[in-house]
Amino acid sequence: MNKIKVLNIFIENLSTGELLQQLDERGGIVFTPNIDHLMILQKDREFYNAYKMADYRVCDGQILMYSLQFLGTPIKEKISGSDLLPTFYQYHKKNPNIKMFLLGAAPGVAQKAQENINFKVGREIVVGAHSPSFGFEKKEEECSRIVDLIEKSGANVLAVGVGAPKQEKWIIKYKEKLNSVKIFLAIGAAIDFEAGHKKRAPKWMSNAGLETPYRLLSEPGRLWKRYLINDPPFFGLAFKQKINIYQNPFTDL
């Protein structure tokens, strides 16, 4: 099974290696749905429409993996945005044809991530980085400057880490203007992690499905509402899917 239905989207059942190979062959847009995304997808039509235009939607989160097992549709692998970015640049470590641009995080953080990644890889794989202003997605003039900055950098891979649903909507809105970019990665907090600005949960916690409580304890003021209020209803919706009574709030699936 290449695609697995979860609520009102489909997730590609790919390993990381298969995803990287397919991106090599034909490029594309990668979104990394997690439980928070799935809840936003129940009420945000623009986000839902953006999701339908992605070429790849891969499972981000161990809890979502467990949920897919509960639904009787286990998936090959968890591919979070935070794992995808380092895996991608290491995979292309010796490929001079891959040139990346990082868009996201707080002022100076994207540039620090650029420096750290290039040091790890041993070459200038990241050719540009920019931290946009707060609310930049609503400022057409700033967005036009960012598009111009990306195009002039020579990058053919764009990694956007400004949070969902902003990053996905921005990619879909501006992808046609980014003629040089062949691969788009929506990667959440990965730029912060690469810069050392934020600390990831230990690997064992992530693999055990404990990354959510770790992040909640790390950033309670920012994340409490997401994890304690917005996300828990997902499990009720997953149960509805299990017994075949879930209904897509948007009717054109």
Protein Blocks (a to p, Z undefined) as FASTA:
>chain_A
ZZdcehjbccddddfklmmmmmmmngpadddddfklmmmmmmmmklmmmmmmpmbdcded
jklmmmmmmnopacfbdcdfklmmmmmmmmmmmmmkbccddeedjehklmmmmmmmmmmn
opafblbdcdddehklmmmklmmmmmmmmmmnopabdcddebpaklmmmmmmmmmmmmmb
mbdcdehjmmmmmnomaccddfklmmnopmmmmmmmmmmmlmmmmmmmmmmmmmmmmmmm
mnopaccfbfkZZ
